[in-house]
Amino acid sequence: MLEREDIDLLALFAEGLPLDTIGRRLELSDRTIRRRLRSICDRVGCSTPIQAVVWAARRGLV
């Protein structure tokens, strides 16, 4: 359901890093990071990125 890039993004978000730092590490803009987080939430049925991190953690992905 989630690609490796999505899991990597959630893992960085789970570390509590700000979006600009995540963007620099993944070489993406803040806007792209927000868009991808929203897309991940839609795919896994969550309403917030934090819920998506919890969803991924419960499945051992992060």
C-alpha positions as CSV (number, residue, x, y, z in Angstrom):
1,M,0.0,0.0,0.0
2,L,2.8,2.4,0.9
3,E,6.0,2.8,-1.1
4,R,9.4,2.9,0.5
5,E,9.6,6.7,-0.1
6,D,6.3,7.1,1.8
7,I,7.6,5.0,4.7
8,D,10.8,7.0,4.8
9,L,8.8,10.2,4.9
10,L,6.7,9.0,7.8
11,A,9.8,7.8,9.7
12,L,11.4,11.3,9.4
13,F,8.1,12.9,10.5
14,A,7.9,10.5,13.4
15,E,11.3,11.7,14.6
16,G,9.7,15.1,15.1
17,L,11.7,16.9,12.4
18,P,10.2,20.1,11.0
19,L,8.9,19.9,7.5
20,D,11.7,22.1,6.1
21,T,14.3,19.7,7.5
22,I,12.5,16.7,6.1
23,G,12.3,18.5,2.8
24,R,16.0,19.2,2.8
25,R,16.9,15.6,3.6
26,L,14.6,14.2,0.9
27,E,15.4,17.1,-1.5
28,L,11.7,18.1,-1.8
29,S,9.9,21.4,-1.1
30,D,7.8,21.9,2.0
31,R,4.7,22.0,-0.2
32,T,5.6,18.7,-1.7
33,I,6.1,17.2,1.7
34,R,2.7,18.4,2.9
35,R,1.1,17.1,-0.3
36,R,2.7,13.7,0.1
37,L,1.7,13.5,3.8
38,R,-1.9,14.3,2.8
39,S,-1.8,11.6,0.1
40,I,-0.4,9.0,2.6
41,C,-3.2,9.9,5.0
42,D,-5.8,9.4,2.3
43,R,-4.4,6.1,1.3
44,V,-4.3,4.6,4.8
45,G,-7.6,6.2,6.0
46,C,-6.2,8.7,8.5
47,S,-7.1,12.3,9.0
48,T,-3.7,13.6,10.2
49,P,0.0,12.7,9.6
50,I,0.4,11.7,13.2
51,Q,-2.3,9.1,12.8
52,A,-0.6,7.9,9.7
53,V,2.7,7.5,11.8
54,V,0.8,5.5,14.4
55,W,-0.8,3.4,11.7
56,A,2.7,2.7,10.2
57,A,4.2,2.0,13.7
58,R,1.5,-0.5,14.6
59,R,2.4,-2.4,11.4
60,G,6.1,-2.3,12.1
61,L,6.9,0.0,9.1
62,V,8.5,2.8,11.1
